[in-house]
Amino acid sequence: MRFPLSLTLDLTGYIAGKRLRGINRFPLVMMLEPLHACNLTCTGCGRIREYRSTITQKLTVKQCVAAADECGAPIVSICGGEPTIYPELDVLVRELLARRRHIYLCTHGMFICRRLHEFEPSSRFFFNVHLDGLEATHDRCVERPGVFREAIKGIKAAKGAGFLVCSNTTIFKQTDLHEIADLFGYLQSLDVDGFMISPGYSYAAVQDKELFMTRAEIQAKFREASRLLERFNLMTSPIYMEFLRGEREEMRCTAWGNPTYNTRGWKGPCYLITDEHHATFKDFLEKTPWEQYGRGRDPRCEDCMVHVGYEPSAVLGANRRLGDSWKLLKWQLVSRHGAVEPLAAPAESL
């Protein structure tokens, strides 16, 4: 299977329950940012710039858990900032697992070895390591030498200890997709469990706009990405990939499917655009003017095809076509892990 059976069953049951109760807007993945501090200044990241005035603030574990309970999403993506510098991360993870949440711990990977002893392997817990290329490229993106090597050490340690590990790669205009194929081949040789990809997203706080693509550029880039990367165990759904390739020109954004909670509250309307922070999840759902956002409505949305808005659209059946349900089921049940020999071993010395 592409995902642990418990995740597939829990997510299916959760969606069915919402449908039966006639609930149309509900979250799938909660983006939990317990802090925005980070020891890196990645070129394409806007968080440390957008929240510079509150960069030293942290949520308490109690606040994080209360927000997860209020939201109710079956999957929690712990992100930031860099969550492995959050002092009570181990406590937070245990509390969420006790509530039977599935967790993706999104990290640059530098401190996995340092904190690995605080966690226990679980089918509900992934280390999600961000890698935007092989060593030279990735270190240039994160603006510090040695980060790639530390991340690889962390991946090896986590896999050796029995943890689930996936990688997360942002595709920018300058991304060499042949290099990404080599990266995935190498990571697969380390038994990494899956690979997430998404187009780069333009934060208002990021100055280098040359990184980011128009919608037409994204579609061309992801047609090439499909040709080179779909032989790997991609954790990006086939329907979302069709959208990225331009085969589904009109797909409605469902930003409420991946809501973000941080030190200022529930971020509205979405992970990328901040027009307001809401005190409660109920206010976020009910007071966000959703009809004002999306392509053709807000110029900030015009070229956005990012996963936090459109991956839930694919799963929830926005703009559904005949055969989509079977396509998703087949994708979830069939894993390509282990089916491809790595194209290269670019980091043999690591």
Secondary structure as the mmCIF struct_conf table of DSSP 4:
data_model
#
loop_
_struct_conf.conf_type_id
_struct_conf.id
_struct_conf.beg_label_comp_id
_struct_conf.beg_label_asym_id
_struct_conf.beg_label_seq_id
_struct_conf.end_label_comp_id
_struct_conf.end_label_asym_id
_struct_conf.end_label_seq_id
BEND BEND1 PHE A 3 PHE A 3
HELX_RH_AL_P HELX_RH_AL_P1 LEU A 5 LEU A 20
TURN_TY1_P TURN_TY1_P1 ARG A 21 GLY A 22
BEND BEND2 LEU A 28 LEU A 28
STRN STRN1 VAL A 29 LEU A 32
BEND BEND3 PRO A 34 PRO A 34
STRN STRN2 LEU A 35 LEU A 35
BEND BEND4 ASN A 39 ASN A 39
TURN_TY1_P TURN_TY1_P2 THR A 43 GLY A 44
HELX_RH_AL_P HELX_RH_AL_P2 ARG A 47 GLU A 50
TURN_TY1_P TURN_TY1_P3 TYR A 51 TYR A 51
HELX_RH_3T_P HELX_RH_3T_P1 ARG A 52 THR A 54
TURN_TY1_P TURN_TY1_P4 ILE A 55 THR A 56
STRN STRN3 LYS A 58 LYS A 58
HELX_RH_AL_P HELX_RH_AL_P3 VAL A 61 CYS A 71
BEND BEND5 PRO A 74 PRO A 74
STRN STRN4 ILE A 75 ILE A 78
BEND BEND6 GLY A 80 GLY A 81
HELX_RH_3T_P HELX_RH_3T_P2 PRO A 83 ILE A 85
TURN_TY1_P TURN_TY1_P5 PRO A 87 GLU A 88
HELX_RH_AL_P HELX_RH_AL_P4 LEU A 89 ALA A 98
TURN_TY1_P TURN_TY1_P6 ARG A 99 ARG A 100
STRN STRN5 HIS A 102 THR A 107
BEND BEND7 GLY A 109 GLY A 109
TURN_TY1_P TURN_TY1_P7 MET A 110 PHE A 111
HELX_RH_AL_P HELX_RH_AL_P5 ILE A 112 ARG A 115
HELX_RH_3T_P HELX_RH_3T_P3 LEU A 116 GLU A 118
TURN_TY1_P TURN_TY1_P8 SER A 123 ARG A 124
STRN STRN6 PHE A 125 HIS A 130
BEND BEND8 GLY A 133 LEU A 134
HELX_RH_AL_P HELX_RH_AL_P6 GLU A 135 VAL A 142
TURN_TY1_P TURN_TY1_P9 GLU A 143 GLU A 143
BEND BEND9 ARG A 144 ARG A 144
TURN_TY1_P TURN_TY1_P10 PRO A 145 GLY A 146
HELX_RH_AL_P HELX_RH_AL_P7 VAL A 147 GLY A 160
TURN_TY1_P TURN_TY1_P11 ALA A 161 GLY A 162
STRN STRN7 LEU A 164 ILE A 171
TURN_TY1_P TURN_TY1_P12 LYS A 173 GLN A 174
HELX_RH_AL_P HELX_RH_AL_P8 LEU A 177 SER A 189
TURN_TY1_P TURN_TY1_P13 LEU A 190 ASP A 191
STRN STRN8 GLY A 194 PRO A 199
TURN_TY1_P TURN_TY1_P14 ALA A 204 ALA A 205
BEND BEND10 GLN A 207 GLN A 207
HELX_RH_3T_P HELX_RH_3T_P4 LYS A 209 LEU A 211
HELX_RH_AL_P HELX_RH_AL_P9 ARG A 215 LEU A 229
TURN_TY1_P TURN_TY1_P15 GLU A 230 ARG A 231
BEND BEND11 PHE A 232 PHE A 232
STRN STRN9 LEU A 234 LEU A 234
BEND BEND12 THR A 236 THR A 236
HELX_RH_AL_P HELX_RH_AL_P10 PRO A 238 LEU A 244
TURN_TY1_P TURN_TY1_P16 ARG A 245 GLY A 246
BEND BEND13 GLU A 247 ARG A 248
HELX_RH_3T_P HELX_RH_3T_P5 ALA A 255 GLY A 257
BEND BEND14 ASN A 258 ASN A 258
STRN STRN10 THR A 260 ASN A 262
TURN_TY1_P TURN_TY1_P17 THR A 263 ARG A 264
STRN STRN11 GLY A 265 PRO A 269
BEND BEND15 TYR A 271 LEU A 272
STRN STRN12 THR A 274 HIS A 278
BEND BEND16 ALA A 279 THR A 280
HELX_RH_AL_P HELX_RH_AL_P11 PHE A 281 LYS A 287
BEND BEND17 THR A 288 THR A 288
HELX_RH_3T_P HELX_RH_3T_P6 TRP A 290 GLN A 292
BEND BEND18 GLY A 294 GLY A 294
TURN_TY1_P TURN_TY1_P18 ARG A 295 ARG A 297
HELX_RH_3T_P HELX_RH_3T_P7 PRO A 299 CYS A 301
TURN_TY1_P TURN_TY1_P19 GLU A 302 ASP A 303
HELX_RH_AL_P HELX_RH_AL_P12 HIS A 307 LEU A 316
TURN_TY1_P TURN_TY1_P20 GLY A 317 ASN A 319
TURN_TY1_P TURN_TY1_P21 LEU A 322 GLY A 323
HELX_RH_AL_P HELX_RH_AL_P13 ASP A 324 LEU A 333
TURN_TY1_P TURN_TY1_P22 HIS A 337 GLY A 338
BEND BEND19 ALA A 339 VAL A 340
BEND BEND20 LEU A 343 LEU A 343
TURN_TY1_P TURN_TY1_P23 PRO A 346 SER A 349
#
